[in-house]
Amino acid sequence: MNREEQVKQLQNNAAWDVIIIGGGATGLGAAVDSATRGYKTLLVEKYDFAKGTSSKATKLVHGGVRYLAQGNIKLVKEALRERGLLLKNAAHICHTMPFVIPCYSWFSKIFYGIGLKMYDALSGKLGLGSTKILSKKRLLNTCHK
Ligand SMILES: Cc1cc2nc3c(=O)[nH]c(=O)nc-3n(C[C@H](O)[C@H](O)[C@H](O)COP(=O)(O)OP(=O)(O)OC[C@H]3O[C@@H](n4cnc5c(N)ncnc54)[C@H](O)[C@@H]3O)c2cc1C
């Protein structure tokens, strides 16, 4: 990629169907979507692609589990729907990843157990399967397989 060459090309092309400002995850995603729909698309980035917030993210499409603890059910449902749609529409770049959350007390077992079961239920048809409560023995057996 040669920036000077691309700026020159820009000056010779006055008409675009879609112009996107900012080449982070949002802008890049929108640009791919727009270009694949056949629109003449321009993506303008001030510094470098994915230099901003997008370079700091874990890249987990976590479906907003942390918003559940804040009681923001509307946002959790929206994030879960987006997660499900991404898995359906972009299966070539998204895959599921199981997590184990350690619980060191009965309170955390109940807290995470109920919370994650609620999270499963909120995902509806776009869910990834049910959260399981594992004993220490079962977890160690699973890890050693
Ligand atoms: C520590 C951390 C962890 C995160 N973890 C997750 C996670 O696990 N899962 C998740 O889904 N999200 C996560 N996020 C959130 C996620 O990173 C952001 O929601 C996402 O990267 C935002 O992308 P963006 O394209 O909107 O913004 P950015 O990535 O910031 O991109 C904006 C771009 O616009 C450019 N720009 C700005 N002004 C102009 C201009 N005038 N002209 C041209 N270009 C311009 C900037 O240079 C930049 O490249 C995390 C964020 C952080 C900070």
PDBQT file of the ligand as one rigid body, heavy atoms in Angstrom, charges set to zero:
ROOT
HETATM    1  C1  LIG A 201      -9.047  -2.704  26.296  1.00  0.00    +0.000 C 
HETATM    2  C2  LIG A 201     -10.230  -2.902  25.354  1.00  0.00    +0.000 A 
HETATM    3  C3  LIG A 201     -10.765  -4.160  25.208  1.00  0.00    +0.000 A 
HETATM    4  C4  LIG A 201     -11.883  -4.352  24.376  1.00  0.00    +0.000 A 
HETATM    5  N1  LIG A 201     -12.378  -5.611  24.232  1.00  0.00    +0.000 NA
HETATM    6  C5  LIG A 201     -13.418  -5.824  23.420  1.00  0.00    +0.000 A 
HETATM    7  C6  LIG A 201     -13.943  -7.123  23.243  1.00  0.00    +0.000 A 
HETATM    8  O1  LIG A 201     -13.500  -8.081  23.842  1.00  0.00    +0.000 OA
HETATM    9  N2  LIG A 201     -14.983  -7.283  22.401  1.00  0.00    +0.000 N 
HETATM   10  C7  LIG A 201     -15.529  -6.235  21.718  1.00  0.00    +0.000 A 
HETATM   11  O2  LIG A 201     -16.477  -6.439  20.947  1.00  0.00    +0.000 OA
HETATM   12  N3  LIG A 201     -15.053  -4.982  21.864  1.00  0.00    +0.000 NA
HETATM   13  C8  LIG A 201     -14.029  -4.755  22.697  1.00  0.00    +0.000 A 
HETATM   14  N4  LIG A 201     -13.563  -3.486  22.868  1.00  0.00    +0.000 N 
HETATM   15  C9  LIG A 201     -14.260  -2.390  22.163  1.00  0.00    +0.000 C 
HETATM   16  C10 LIG A 201     -13.769  -2.312  20.699  1.00  0.00    +0.000 C 
HETATM   17  O3  LIG A 201     -12.370  -2.260  20.681  1.00  0.00    +0.000 OA
HETATM   18  C11 LIG A 201     -14.345  -1.054  20.040  1.00  0.00    +0.000 C 
HETATM   19  O4  LIG A 201     -15.754  -1.038  20.162  1.00  0.00    +0.000 OA
HETATM   20  C12 LIG A 201     -14.009  -1.008  18.555  1.00  0.00    +0.000 C 
HETATM   21  O5  LIG A 201     -12.637  -1.281  18.324  1.00  0.00    +0.000 OA
HETATM   22  C13 LIG A 201     -14.359   0.365  18.022  1.00  0.00    +0.000 C 
HETATM   23  O6  LIG A 201     -14.004   0.385  16.664  1.00  0.00    +0.000 OA
HETATM   24  P1  LIG A 201     -14.187   1.681  15.839  1.00  0.00    +0.000 P 
HETATM   25  O7  LIG A 201     -13.851   1.330  14.417  1.00  0.00    +0.000 OA
HETATM   26  O8  LIG A 201     -15.546   2.245  16.085  1.00  0.00    +0.000 OA
HETATM   27  O9  LIG A 201     -13.164   2.737  16.470  1.00  0.00    +0.000 OA
HETATM   28  P2  LIG A 201     -11.543   2.791  16.296  1.00  0.00    +0.000 P 
HETATM   29  O10 LIG A 201     -10.915   1.436  16.289  1.00  0.00    +0.000 OA
HETATM   30  O11 LIG A 201     -11.056   3.745  17.330  1.00  0.00    +0.000 OA
HETATM   31  O12 LIG A 201     -11.361   3.402  14.853  1.00  0.00    +0.000 OA
HETATM   32  C14 LIG A 201     -11.621   4.740  14.561  1.00  0.00    +0.000 C 
HETATM   33  C15 LIG A 201     -10.620   5.126  13.468  1.00  0.00    +0.000 C 
HETATM   34  O13 LIG A 201     -10.974   6.397  12.939  1.00  0.00    +0.000 OA
HETATM   35  C16 LIG A 201      -9.807   7.113  12.642  1.00  0.00    +0.000 C 
HETATM   36  N5  LIG A 201     -10.180   8.524  12.568  1.00  0.00    +0.000 N 
HETATM   37  C17 LIG A 201     -10.617   9.305  13.566  1.00  0.00    +0.000 A 
HETATM   38  N6  LIG A 201     -10.881  10.543  13.105  1.00  0.00    +0.000 NA
HETATM   39  C18 LIG A 201     -10.625  10.511  11.774  1.00  0.00    +0.000 A 
HETATM   40  C19 LIG A 201     -10.694  11.479  10.751  1.00  0.00    +0.000 A 
HETATM   41  N7  LIG A 201     -11.097  12.734  10.986  1.00  0.00    +0.000 N 
HETATM   42  N8  LIG A 201     -10.326  11.138   9.489  1.00  0.00    +0.000 NA
HETATM   43  C20 LIG A 201      -9.934   9.846   9.244  1.00  0.00    +0.000 A 
HETATM   44  N9  LIG A 201      -9.845   8.894  10.171  1.00  0.00    +0.000 NA
HETATM   45  C21 LIG A 201     -10.180   9.224  11.422  1.00  0.00    +0.000 A 
HETATM   46  C22 LIG A 201      -8.854   6.757  13.770  1.00  0.00    +0.000 C 
HETATM   47  O14 LIG A 201      -7.497   6.959  13.390  1.00  0.00    +0.000 OA
HETATM   48  C23 LIG A 201      -9.169   5.266  13.979  1.00  0.00    +0.000 C 
HETATM   49  O15 LIG A 201      -8.327   4.418  13.238  1.00  0.00    +0.000 OA
HETATM   50  C24 LIG A 201     -12.455  -3.258  23.666  1.00  0.00    +0.000 A 
HETATM   51  C25 LIG A 201     -11.887  -1.978  23.819  1.00  0.00    +0.000 A 
HETATM   52  C26 LIG A 201     -10.794  -1.797  24.637  1.00  0.00    +0.000 A 
HETATM   53  C27 LIG A 201     -10.194  -0.414  24.753  1.00  0.00    +0.000 C 
ENDROOT
TORSDOF 0
